[in-house]
Amino acid sequence: MKLGDRRGFTLTELIVVTVLGALVVAASMQILITNQRTYTAQNAQIQGQQATRAALDILSAEIREISPEGGDLIAMGKTSMSLRVMRKLGVACGVTYGGTPVVRVAKIGDWFADKDSVFVFADNDDDTSNDDAWISGRVTAVDTTVTCGSNKAADLSFSGQSATFAADSVRVGAAVRSYLHYTYALKQMGSDYYLTRQLRGQEAVAMVGPLKALNGLELVYLNGEGNKTATAKDVRQIAVKIRTNSGVVNSVGATVSDSISAWVWTRN
């Protein structure tokens, strides 16, 4: 065959191939975009589920340990609550009364520290339970060089609180517990809303989020019969609802979110 008899592609053929190629590329891009959107929505859904469960775990753990009847529920709100939460535990193995009361506490967990707010169980008359009470005090000094028998212990001093520790009120074996004042709340931080925790006198810290702006955290306080109550001492369970807000839109145009509800009983 002569060199001059060779034929190339016509312009029409080139245009057809180009159009077909563009259609294939466009279809492939559409598939990639759809897959990316699906992945993003699924990832947002998973993160939302993890956030709701993490928030519920935090609140449930605190609620189960409080005694509203004993004064642990300090403030009640629809999107916030203030609690007196226990953190450390010890057992008294000796008590010194007088100018500066000293309670010797056997070490069980973390050491008590200077300025810890604590409750010490006072049995008073051990023949009756009518005078049993929790003494509220503030530690002013700690000596960790002492022992209870062969066990490590700490002497907790309560300077200036002699009137609080009436003679022969605290028995060996009495429980000693430290506590903190926390406020859990739905609060805006930056452009998003979070479940926050605030130690009294300090700044709030974001715990879980982002949550929905208006109803990301919803708390309902119930008495022993399951009815709503506004009296802290009557609270026996708290209904908790958490709603997340991802800002991601799914394939049908709805914002991806998740929610979880639980009814948590208090300690008393």
C-alpha positions in Angstrom: 0.0 0.0 0.0 1.3 3.4 -0.9 2.0 5.9 1.7 -0.6 8.3 0.2 -3.4 5.7 0.6 -3.3 5.8 4.5 -6.3 7.4 6.0 -6.5 9.2 9.5 -9.5 9.9 11.7 -12.1 12.2 10.4 -13.1 15.3 12.3 -16.5 13.7 12.9 -14.9 10.6 14.4 -12.7 12.8 16.7 -15.7 14.8 17.9 -17.6 11.6 18.6 -14.7 10.1 20.6 -14.2 13.3 22.5 -17.9 13.5 23.4 -18.0 9.9 24.5 -14.8 10.3 26.6 -16.2 13.4 28.2 -19.4 11.5 29.1 -17.4 8.7 30.6 -15.3 11.1 32.7 -18.4 13.0 33.8 -20.1 9.8 34.9 -17.0 8.7 36.7 -16.8 12.1 38.5 -20.5 11.9 39.5 -19.9 8.5 41.0 -16.9 9.7 42.9 -18.8 12.8 44.2 -21.7 10.6 45.2 -19.4 8.2 47.0 -17.7 11.0 48.7 -21.0 12.5 49.9 -22.1 9.1 51.1 -18.9 8.6 53.0 -19.1 12.0 54.6 -22.7 11.5 55.7 -21.9 8.1 57.1 -18.9 9.4 58.9 -21.0 12.3 60.4 -23.6 9.7 61.5 -21.0 7.6 63.2 -19.5 10.6 64.9 -22.9 11.8 66.0 -23.7 8.4 67.5 -20.4 8.4 69.4 -21.0 11.9 70.7 -24.5 11.1 72.0 -23.3 8.0 73.8 -20.2 9.8 75.2 -22.4 12.6 76.6 -24.9 10.2 78.1 -22.1 8.1 79.7 -20.7 11.3 81.3 -24.0 12.5 82.7 -25.2 9.1 83.7 -22.1 8.4 85.8 -22.5 11.7 87.7 -26.3 11.4 88.2 -26.1 7.9 89.6 -23.7 9.1 92.3 -25.7 12.1 93.6 -28.2 12.2 96.4 -30.7 15.0 95.7 -32.3 14.3 99.1 -28.9 14.9 100.7 -28.4 18.2 98.8 -26.2 17.0 95.9 -28.5 18.5 93.3 -27.7 22.2 93.6 -29.4 23.8 90.6 -31.9 22.4 88.1 -32.4 23.8 84.5 -33.7 22.5 81.2 -30.3 22.6 79.6 -28.0 22.7 82.7 -27.7 21.3 86.2 -25.3 21.9 89.0 -24.1 19.0 91.1 -22.1 18.2 94.2 -20.1 15.2 92.9 -18.0 12.8 95.0 -14.4 12.2 93.9 -12.3 10.6 96.7 -13.1 8.1 99.5 -11.4 7.1 102.7 -12.2 5.5 106.0 -11.5 7.1 109.4 -9.2 5.1 111.7 -8.7 7.8 114.3 -10.0 11.2 115.3 -8.4 14.0 117.4 -10.8 16.7 118.7 -9.8 20.0 120.3 -8.5 23.3 118.8 -7.7 21.8 115.4 -9.7 18.6 114.7 -7.7 15.9 112.9 -9.2 12.9 111.1 -6.8 10.1 110.3 -7.9 8.4 107.0 -6.8 5.1 105.6 -5.7 5.4 102.0 -8.1 3.7 99.6 -7.8 5.7 96.3 -6.2 9.0 95.6 -4.8 11.0 98.5 -6.9 13.8 99.9 -5.3 17.2 99.4 -5.2 20.6 101.1 -8.3 22.7 100.5 -10.4 19.6 99.6 -14.0 20.0 100.5 -15.1 16.8 102.4 -17.9 15.1 104.1 -17.2 13.0 107.3 -19.9 10.6 108.5 -20.8 11.4 112.1 -22.5 8.5 113.9 -22.8 10.5 117.2 -24.8 8.1 119.5 -24.1 4.7 118.1 -27.3 3.3 119.7 -29.6 5.3 117.4 -29.6 6.4 113.8 -31.7 9.4 114.4 -28.7 11.7 115.0 -26.5 10.4 112.1 -25.2 13.1 109.9 -22.5 14.1 107.4 -20.2 16.8 108.6 -19.1 19.2 105.9 -15.5 20.5 106.3 -12.6 21.9 104.4 -9.1 20.4 104.7 -6.5 22.9 105.8 -3.4 20.5 106.0 -2.5 17.0 105.1 0.1 14.7 106.6 0.8 11.5 104.6 3.6 10.1 106.8 1.2 8.4 109.2 -0.3 4.9 109.1 -3.5 3.0 110.1 -1.9 -0.1 111.5 0.2 -1.4 108.6 -1.8 0.6 106.0 -0.9 4.0 104.5 -2.9 6.9 105.9 -3.2 10.6 106.0 -4.0 13.0 108.8 -6.6 15.6 107.6 -6.5 18.8 109.7 -9.5 21.1 109.9 -8.2 24.3 111.4 -10.8 26.7 112.8 -13.6 24.1 112.5 -13.6 22.7 116.1 -17.3 23.6 116.5 -18.2 21.4 113.5 -16.5 18.3 115.0 -18.4 17.8 118.2 -16.6 15.5 120.7 -17.1 11.8 120.1 -19.2 12.3 116.9 -17.0 10.6 114.3 -16.3 6.9 114.9 -13.5 4.7 113.6 -14.7 3.2 110.3 -16.6 6.4 109.3 -16.6 7.2 105.6 -14.8 10.3 104.4 -15.6 11.7 101.0 -14.3 14.7 99.0 -16.6 16.5 96.6 -16.5 19.1 93.9 -19.2 21.5 92.5 -19.7 21.0 88.8 -22.2 22.5 86.4 -23.0 20.6 83.2 -24.6 22.7 80.5 -25.4 23.2 76.9 -23.2 26.2 76.0 -22.0 27.9 72.8 -18.2 27.8 72.3 -17.2 29.5 69.1 -19.7 28.9 66.4 -21.0 25.5 67.8 -22.7 24.3 71.0 -21.3 21.7 73.3 -22.0 19.8 76.5 -19.7 21.6 78.9 -18.5 21.0 82.4 -17.6 23.9 84.7 -15.8 23.6 88.1 -17.0 26.3 90.4 -14.8 29.3 90.0 -13.3 28.2 86.8 -14.0 28.4 83.0 -16.3 26.0 81.3 -14.7 23.1 79.3 -16.2 21.5 76.2 -16.8 17.8 76.8 -18.8 16.6 73.8 -20.2 18.1 70.6 -21.2 19.8 68.5 -24.8 19.6 69.7 -28.0 21.3 68.5 -28.2 24.9 69.5 -31.6 25.0 71.3 -32.2 21.5 72.4 -28.9 19.7 72.1 -29.2 18.9 75.9 -32.6 18.4 77.5 -33.1 17.5 81.2 -36.3 16.6 82.9 -36.5 16.0 86.7 -38.8 13.4 88.0 -39.9 12.2 91.5 -40.3 8.7 92.7 -43.6 8.3 90.9 -42.2 9.5 87.6 -43.9 12.9 87.7 -42.1 16.2 86.9 -40.9 18.1 90.0 -39.2 21.4 90.6 -38.0 20.5 94.1 -34.5 19.3 94.2 -34.9 17.1 97.3 -37.8 15.2 95.6 -35.8 14.2 92.5 -35.3 10.5 92.1 -34.5 10.2 88.4 -33.5 12.6 85.6 -34.5 12.1 82.0 -31.6 13.0 79.7 -31.9 13.6 75.9 -28.8 14.5 73.7 -29.1 15.7 70.1 -26.1 16.2 67.9 -25.6 18.7 65.0 -23.0 17.8 62.3 -23.7 20.5 59.6 -23.4 17.7 57.0 -26.3 17.2 54.5 -27.2 13.6 53.4 -28.4 12.4 50.0 -32.0 13.6 50.6 -30.9 17.1 51.7 -31.5 16.6 55.5 -28.9 17.5 58.1 -27.2 14.5 59.5 -27.8 14.2 63.3 -28.4 11.7 66.0 -30.2 11.6 69.4 -30.4 9.4 72.4 -32.6 9.4 75.5 -32.3 7.7 78.9 -33.9 7.9 82.4 -31.2 7.8 85.1 -32.0 7.1 88.7 -30.1 8.9 91.4 -28.3 7.3 94.4 -31.0 7.9 97.1 
